[in-house]
Amino acid sequence: MRKFIEKKGEGVHHISLEVDDIEAELAELKARGVQLINEKPYLNAHRNPVAFVSRKNTRGVLVELIQYMDKKKE
């Protein structure tokens, strides 16, 4: 993130959206022609699957999809 701030200045680096099924969301986005940075999710430091949508589709804002694995079912 330091490099981002040095290059672009202060501001929003990315937003994160919680999804129930990250695999399904990625498949839906891909089917709609959305460019993805990660076509397959990977585990973040907290062991939750995440994936990013390209800034090219979101007016320059990096969008992260995250599925919380330890979330209790309601």
N, C-alpha and C positions, 0 to 999 in steps of 0.2 A: 504494500500500500504506500510505502514511503516514496517509491519511484513514481507512482501515480500522482501523488501530491506535488512532488518536485516538478513533474512535467506539466500537469494540468492546473495546479493550484488547489486550494481548498474547495470542498464541495462534496456532493454525493459520489461515493465510489460505486456502490451497488445497492440494490434492494433485494430482499429475500422474500419469497412467497412460499408458504407452507402448502403442501399438497398431500392428499391421502395416498395416492399411488403414483410414485414418480415415474415408473416405467410406462404406465398408461399415458401420463401427461406428456412425456417425451415423444411417444409414438403419435399422439394427437397433433402435437406441434409440428413434428416432421411431416406428417401427412398433409398439413396445411401449408407446407412450404417454408416454415420458419427455420432460419439457419441456427443451428445449435453449435455451441463450443464443445459440449460433451454429449454425444449421442447415447452413451451409457453412463449411468450415475456412478460416482465413486464415493467412498466413505470419507467424511471429514474427520477432524481431530476428535469429535465427540461420537464417532461411529454411526453417524446418520448419513444416509445417501443424499448426495447433492449433485446438481448439474447446472450448467450455465447456458443462457440464451445469448446469442451474439448481439452486440450493441447495434449492429446494422438493422435489426428488426425493432428496436426499441428507442429510436431517436437518441442513441448515444448512451443510454443508461444500461449498465450491466445488470442483468436479472438472474438471480439464483433461485432455483427450485430446491426445496428441502423437504424430506419426509422424516419426521421424528419417529424413531423406532421405539422409544421407551414411553411414548404417550399412552396413557390409559384409555381404553375404550369406554365411551360414555353409554 
